[in-house]
Amino acid sequence: MKQALRLFDIGISTVENYICLCHKCQQAFENDINPGWTFFPKDLNYFIEFEVKDRRRRSHNPSLPRQVPTAEMYLQHMKDIGQVSEETKDPPYVFYVLGSDDMDRDVLAVIEKTEKGWHGAPLAAIRKAWMALGSLKDYRIPVEYRRKLFELLELYRAPLDHLSWPSTAGSTKATTSITHRESLPQNNSDAG
């Protein structure tokens, strides 16, 4: 995934993406089938708009490498729009407990629905959130965040060339919104 989509400029297992967790929280976070909790950037619209602009840039020259926001870029964006103070060191992320029966309820009460700063690669957290979307308890993530995560997933995995994208029959709103957001030039051979 890293090579094909170019979503990470550093390895997702590097120390820059480290999260200090107790044993039970770590187990719940690392459970890829049924995550006990997840977190992701508070302002997903920033990542959606960034990718739309980057897709437009690359549509003119597909050999250009994909660009993705870094932690520093996301933090500066949040400062620019007044969501965090100039002294803030890490951009804000939202955390959602999806339900792990073996996690301490007191710990869950502190974690749940909180906003905290984190220093790692934003796409590493978003990637973990995508995994949580398939769990049976993803309903604990507010629907608006789920929609934005799905839309971002569709943007990242859709090819620049719409001719190579599978048929949109039965597609989701997120899949079809890619073409509405991008307004890429249409190939004349598609007209007929």
N, C-alpha and C positions, 0 to 999 in steps of 0.2 A: 504494500500500500504506500509506503513512504516513497519509493522510487517512482511508481506509476502516477500518483496524484501530486507528489511534491508538497505535502501538507506540513512537513516538519523540517525545519532547518537544523535541528539537533535531534538526537535520539530521544525517544520518549522515556527511556529508562535511565537517563543521565541524572546526575546529582542536581542539575538545575530544575528538574521536575519532581524533586523529592517532596514527600508529604510525611510529616512525623505523625504516626498513628499508634494507638495501643494495638495489641494483638487482635482483639475481637473486631475493632474498627477496620483494621487492615484486611482481615479475612472477608469482611462484608464488602469492602470497597473493591477488592480484587476478584470477587466472584463474578465472572463474566456471564454466567447463565442467569443468575438472579441477584444482581447487586443489591446490597443493603443500603447503600447511599451513593449519591453522586453529586458533582458540582460542576459548574460551568460559568463562563463570563456573564455578568449581569446584563450587559447590553449586547444581545445577540444581533440586533439590527445593524450595529457597526460592522460585524463580520459578514453579514449578508450583503450590505452595500459595498463593502470592500471587495468581496468576491465578484459582484456584478461589474464593478469598475475594472477589476483585473481581467475578467473574461472579455470585456470590450477591448481592452488594450491588447490582449493576446489574439483576439479574433482577426486583427489586422496582420499579425505575424505569429502564427501558431508555434514557431520554434522558440519564442520567448519563454523563459521559465515562469511558472506560477509564482506569485508573491502572496504571502499570507501575513497577517498582523503578528508582530512579536509582542511580548509582554510590555515592552517599553512603548511601543506604538499604541497599544490598547490603553495603557496608563495615561499617556499624553492626550489621547482622545477624551478620556473621562475628565481630565483636568480642563481641557478646552471647553467642554460643555457644562462645566461647573458641578459635576457629580461627585468629585473628590477635591480635597484641598491641594494646594501646591506642595505641601509637605508630605503628602501621601507617598509611600514608597512602593506599594504593591496595588495593582488594579483590583476592583471589587468582583467577587464571584458570589453566586448564590449556591446554597447547599440544600439538598433535599434528601431526607431519610425515606427510603422506599420500603423499609420494614425488614428487619432481620431479627428473628426471634431470640437469637442468642446475644444480642447487644443490650447493654445496660440501659434501662428506660431513663435514668437520670442523665446519662450521657446523651441519649437521643434528644431529650428535651432541650439541651444546650445547643446541639448541632442543628436541629430541624429549623428550616426556613430562616436561617441566618445569612448574613452577608459578611464575608471576610475577604481580606486581601490575600493574594497568592502571587508568587514570583515566577512561576513556571510558564512554559509555552501554552498559550491559550488553546491551541488546537489539540494538545494532549488531553486537556480537560474535556473539550468538546467531543473528542473521540470516545472517551469513557462515557460521556452522557449519551452518545448514540447507542452504545451497548445497553444502557439502562432502558432505552425506549422499547426494547423488545421484551422487557420483563413483565411479569403479571401485575406488578405494583407500580408501573410507570404512571398510573393515574394520580399519584401523589405529587407529580410535577405538574404545575398549573398548565392548563391546556394551551395557553398562548405561548408559553416556553416550548412545549412539545411541538407545536406547529412550526415555530421558528427553527428548532433543531432539525426537524424533517426537511424544511425548506433549504436550510444550509447543507444538509446531507445531499439533497438532490442537486444543488448548485455545484458542489465539489465533485460529484461523481459523473455529472453529465459531460459528454464530450463537447468540445467547442463546435464541432461540425454537427449540426442538427440532423444531417442525413444519416449519420451512423447511430442516432438514438433510436431505441426500439419504438414501435407504434405506441401512440398515446391512448389507444383504446383501453378503457378501464383504468386510466392513470389517476393519480391523486391530484389534488389542487396544487400541491407543492411542485409536482413534476411539470404541470402545464404552466405554472407561474414563471418558470425559467424563461420561456420565450416571451412572455409579457414584460418581464423586467429588463431583459437584455436588448430587445429590439435590434437584433443583429440583421445585417442585410440579407435578404433572401436570394437564393440562387435562381436565376431565370428559368432553369430547367424544372423547378418546382411549380411553376405557374400553370402548367398545363395538364 
